[in-house]
Amino acid sequence: MLKTRIVTALALLAGFLIVLFLLPRPGVAAAFALVAGLMAWEWAGLMRVDPGGRWLYAGVILVSCLAAYNQPDFAFPRLWWASAAFWLLLVPIWLWRRWRMDSNDLAGYLAGWVLIVPTWAAMLGLQERNPWMLFAAMALVWIADIAAYFAGRAWGRHKLAPSISPGKTWEGVGGAAAGVLIYGVAAAQVAGYTPPSIAGWALLLLGLTAVSIMGDLFESMIKRQAGVKDSSNLLPGHGGLLDRLDSQTSTLPLAALVLAWLSS
């Protein structure tokens, strides 16, 4: 299993770097759209939709990405705002109330749409600005996950959300926050970036960390309600794309929105 996980991880990293640095814009958009379509297929599976309906929903997501691709200046900021509203306003209530999704549930379809399409737009928008921006934003989530895992294993005592994800602890959250702050300092130095406000930079990093944890918890709850361990078995040893990108779906659109706002 470990060997399979390592081989899959290396293949994913190689493919991601090729898309990130070598493909032209249409190729990047298509590659990320393929990921979005497969995520939609997985999401519909978590809703217990029949096979034909799952592919139909994936098609809806692909058409949405195409429409946004043709009107990026209009569509992308609105998609990121929609994502921010979803994660900052609706998801905390969703987690608190433990809402469930059922097959052919309109709320489930809409939630999947606002979870996936803005993420696609954020990946493309950040990559177009600078491939390293997308890599740095995704690396923030990776650092948060790794730091949370090791801090939780070493010091975890107080459960964060035991009914949703029993393995997560408040000590893990602290580790994630510390890891991301260290990463933020190092990344700024490497990029030659001097934040106008150290406190503001720290708050932004901590805010993105909190949102990434929320994305992880949200998908964990949806999977638990669906009675599955992984969103699919598309990635040998790693489960599905939603399993690997759960925290990215909450973090990347917000990062893209903040960057667009700072650049305006």
Phi and psi in degrees as a GROMACS rama.xvg file:
@    title "Ramachandran Plot"
@    xaxis  label "Phi"
@    yaxis  label "Psi"
@TYPE xy
-62.3417  -42.4312  LEU-2
-61.9323  -41.2187  LYS-3
-62.8654  -43.5006  THR-4
-61.0925  -42.2227  ARG-5
-67.0293  -45.3274  ILE-6
-61.384  -44.7248  VAL-7
-63.0397  -43.5451  THR-8
-62.2651  -42.1489  ALA-9
-66.4297  -39.8794  LEU-10
-64.8783  -42.4731  ALA-11
-63.5165  -43.0094  LEU-12
-63.6011  -44.1202  LEU-13
-62.1463  -45.223  ALA-14
-62.5535  -40.9084  GLY-15
-63.655  -43.2952  PHE-16
-66.0731  -36.516  LEU-17
-62.901  -46.8882  ILE-18
-62.6833  -43.3558  VAL-19
-65.0357  -41.1412  LEU-20
-114.779  -15.3993  PHE-21
-114.833  -28.6238  LEU-22
-81.1711  148.634  LEU-23
-71.7546  169.538  PRO-24
-54.6488  -46.6546  ARG-25
-60.3548  -36.7609  PRO-26
-67.5851  -39.8637  GLY-27
-62.8354  -46.2825  VAL-28
-60.8754  -41.4433  ALA-29
-67.4829  -41.7987  ALA-30
-63.4371  -45.4328  ALA-31
-68.5315  -32.4351  PHE-32
-67.0536  -36.4513  ALA-33
-60.3016  -43.6866  LEU-34
-60.5802  -44.351  VAL-35
-62.3956  -41.3563  ALA-36
-63.976  -40.9562  GLY-37
-69.273  -35.666  LEU-38
-63.1727  -39.4006  MET-39
-63.9059  -40.8073  ALA-40
-60.249  -41.7147  TRP-41
-66.6153  -43.3347  GLU-42
-60.2014  -45.8888  TRP-43
-62.3791  -32.1511  ALA-44
-64.6639  -38.7044  GLY-45
-65.8606  -24.5308  LEU-46
-83.677  -1.24498  MET-47
63.9544  37.5828  ARG-48
-79.2031  148.63  VAL-49
-67.552  160.48  ASP-50
-53.1809  -44.6732  PRO-51
-62.9816  -39.8007  GLY-52
-66.1425  -32.1516  GLY-53
-65.1056  -43.6317  ARG-54
-70.6708  -32.9975  TRP-55
-63.769  -42.7384  LEU-56
-65.1593  -39.2685  TYR-57
-59.9906  -38.1798  ALA-58
-64.6069  -39.1492  GLY-59
-60.5731  -42.6152  VAL-60
-64.791  -41.0332  ILE-61
-64.589  -41.2087  LEU-62
-63.2491  -39.0779  VAL-63
-63.5327  -41.4636  SER-64
-63.6893  -40.9321  CYS-65
-62.8822  -43.8681  LEU-66
-62.0534  -42.2286  ALA-67
-67.879  -35.6455  ALA-68
-61.8735  -34.0053  TYR-69
-80.2203  -15.2064  ASN-70
-135.695  59.8415  GLN-71
-65.0744  -40.0267  PRO-72
-63.2331  -33.5439  ASP-73
-83.0458  -45.786  PHE-74
-81.3261  -42.9217  ALA-75
-59.7905  -51.0565  PHE-76
-60.3824  -37.258  PRO-77
-68.5076  -36.1764  ARG-78
-64.6515  -40.4323  LEU-79
-68.8208  -37.3748  TRP-80
-64.7997  -40.3282  TRP-81
-61.836  -41.9545  ALA-82
-63.6723  -44.1595  SER-83
-60.4242  -42.5509  ALA-84
-64.0169  -40.6099  ALA-85
-62.124  -49.46  PHE-86
-77.2517  -34.7117  TRP-87
-88.4959  -26.5552  LEU-88
-109.489  -45.129  LEU-89
-88.8316  -45.1828  LEU-90
-61.3612  -40.8356  VAL-91
-56.2801  -39.0499  PRO-92
-69.486  -40.4296  ILE-93
-59.1075  -46.0953  TRP-94
-64.2209  -40.2502  LEU-95
-66.9289  -42.953  TRP-96
-86.3362  -11.2115  ARG-97
57.1228  45.231  ARG-98
-60.7542  146.466  TRP-99
-112.085  150.884  ARG-100
-105.476  140.715  MET-101
-120.325  165.301  ASP-102
-58.1972  136.75  SER-103
60.3907  30.0254  ASN-104
-86.929  117.185  ASP-105
-58.7913  -39.6042  LEU-106
-61.1607  -37.582  ALA-107
-66.3125  -43.0593  GLY-108
-62.4966  -43.3659  TYR-109
-66.3729  -40.1885  LEU-110
-62.4963  -42.9978  ALA-111
-62.5478  -39.6404  GLY-112
-61.972  -48.5695  TRP-113
-75.7306  -14.6533  VAL-114
-82.9864  -35.0782  LEU-115
-97.6953  -49.6775  ILE-116
-63.3582  -45.8701  VAL-117
-62.0985  -30.6235  PRO-118
-65.5772  -43.7334  THR-119
-58.273  -46.1032  TRP-120
-63.2654  -37.3  ALA-121
-67.9286  -42.2539  ALA-122
-60.8612  -44.807  MET-123
-70.0591  -42.7738  LEU-124
-63.9689  -43.2559  GLY-125
-68.3776  -40.3089  LEU-126
-62.6574  -37.9182  GLN-127
-67.9021  -35.7947  GLU-128
-65.3342  -48.9657  ARG-129
-172.398  122.166  ASN-130
-52.0941  -32.1195  PRO-131
-69.4416  -25.0861  TRP-132
-65.8965  -43.4641  MET-133
-64.8447  -43.8957  LEU-134
-60.7994  -42.7452  PHE-135
-65.405  -40.4666  ALA-136
-65.4363  -42.2857  ALA-137
-69.5546  -35.3419  MET-138
-64.227  -33.0084  ALA-139
-56.9585  -43.231  LEU-140
-67.3447  -41.1702  VAL-141
-61.4753  -43.6624  TRP-142
-62.2307  -43.3863  ILE-143
-60.5879  -44.0431  ALA-144
-63.6089  -46.2862  ASP-145
-65.4797  -45.9329  ILE-146
-64.4553  -39.6595  ALA-147
-64.009  -40.6996  ALA-148
-61.2736  -49.8191  TYR-149
-72.5756  -37.1865  PHE-150
-66.7336  -39.3926  ALA-151
-64.4842  -41.4891  GLY-152
-67.0465  -36.0589  ARG-153
-80.5626  -41.2717  ALA-154
-128.491  0.997792  TRP-155
-61.503  120.825  GLY-156
-131.882  -34.7177  ARG-157
-106.528  117.025  HIS-158
-68.2695  138.869  LYS-159
-80.7655  -52.6033  LEU-160
-148.751  75.9417  ALA-161
-60.4922  -29.9247  PRO-162
-79.0153  -13.6178  SER-163
-105.4  -51.8622  ILE-164
-143.096  89.8797  SER-165
-57.9592  -23.6448  PRO-166
-79.9268  -13.7276  GLY-167
-87.7255  138  LYS-168
-129.234  163.08  THR-169
-67.3006  -30.5914  TRP-170
-64.7666  -36.1805  GLU-171
-63.8199  -38.7499  GLY-172
-61.071  -44.231  VAL-173
-60.9819  -40.3658  GLY-174
-63.6689  -40.5125  GLY-175
-62.3421  -44.4511  ALA-176
-61.6084  -45.4584  ALA-177
-64.0253  -43.5168  ALA-178
-61.7695  -41.6051  GLY-179
-69.9823  -37.5567  VAL-180
-63.1354  -43.3716  LEU-181
-62.931  -44.0127  ILE-182
-60.3153  -42.585  TYR-183
-61.2784  -40.3186  GLY-184
-64.7491  -46.221  VAL-185
-65.4566  -43.0442  ALA-186
-64.0872  -40.563  ALA-187
-64.0378  -39.7923  ALA-188
-67.1364  -43.5358  GLN-189
-63.146  -39.9886  VAL-190
-80.7227  -7.30595  ALA-191
69.0777  29.8332  GLY-192
-101.154  129.687  TYR-193
-110.646  108.369  THR-194
-61.4466  139.213  PRO-195
-63.507  -24.7661  PRO-196
-142.645  119.505  SER-197
-62.9926  -41.9132  ILE-198
-63.8155  -41.4662  ALA-199
-64.7445  -40.345  GLY-200
-63.0605  -42.8013  TRP-201
-64.9845  -41.6799  ALA-202
-64.7448  -38.3885  LEU-203
-63.3336  -45.3634  LEU-204
-62.5887  -42.6465  LEU-205
-67.9274  -36.6396  LEU-206
-64.1667  -43.7696  GLY-207
-64.5663  -35.6078  LEU-208
-63.5953  -44.9199  THR-209
-61.9778  -41.5077  ALA-210
-67.9478  -36.0849  VAL-211
-64.25  -39.1733  SER-212
-65.6709  -38.3254  ILE-213
-62.3349  -40.4578  MET-214
-61.9326  -40.3718  GLY-215
-64.0681  -46.0434  ASP-216
-63.9457  -39.4037  LEU-217
-63.4845  -46.8117  PHE-218
-68.6405  -34.081  GLU-219
-60.9485  -40.9222  SER-220
-65.6654  -43.7021  MET-221
-62.4494  -42.8048  ILE-222
-65.3724  -41.2968  LYS-223
-62.6431  -41.7545  ARG-224
-66.6005  -32.9544  GLN-225
-79.3392  -10.5722  ALA-226
74.9592  30.9406  GLY-227
-127.274  156.076  VAL-228
-86.9165  -38.7909  LYS-229
-125.163  156.12  ASP-230
-71.0029  -25.0122  SER-231
-171.02  -174.421  SER-232
-118.859  32.6041  ASN-233
-64.6488  -33.0682  LEU-234
-110.675  104.279  LEU-235
-53.118  124.561  PRO-236
84.3272  -8.53636  GLY-237
-125.616  -3.37469  HIS-238
84.4547  -128.51  GLY-239
-116.747  178.435  GLY-240
-66.5341  -37.6938  LEU-241
-62.3648  -33.7825  LEU-242
-64.3518  -36.3231  ASP-243
-86.6324  -23.4872  ARG-244
-115.505  13.0744  LEU-245
-57.7745  -47.9912  ASP-246
-72.8439  -26.4374  SER-247
-68.0904  -32.5865  GLN-248
-65.2886  -28.4963  THR-249
-89.2513  -28.4684  SER-250
-91.6087  -43.8757  THR-251
-62.8914  -46.5357  LEU-252
-61.0147  -37.662  PRO-253
-67.4631  -39.8003  LEU-254
-63.3406  -41.8494  ALA-255
-64.7126  -39.0771  ALA-256
-65.5126  -44.4333  LEU-257
-63.4026  -42.3575  VAL-258
-64.2943  -41.9865  LEU-259
-63.1879  -39.5609  ALA-260
-66.533  -42.4582  TRP-261
-67.0678  -28.1797  LEU-262
-87.0363  -10.4555  SER-263
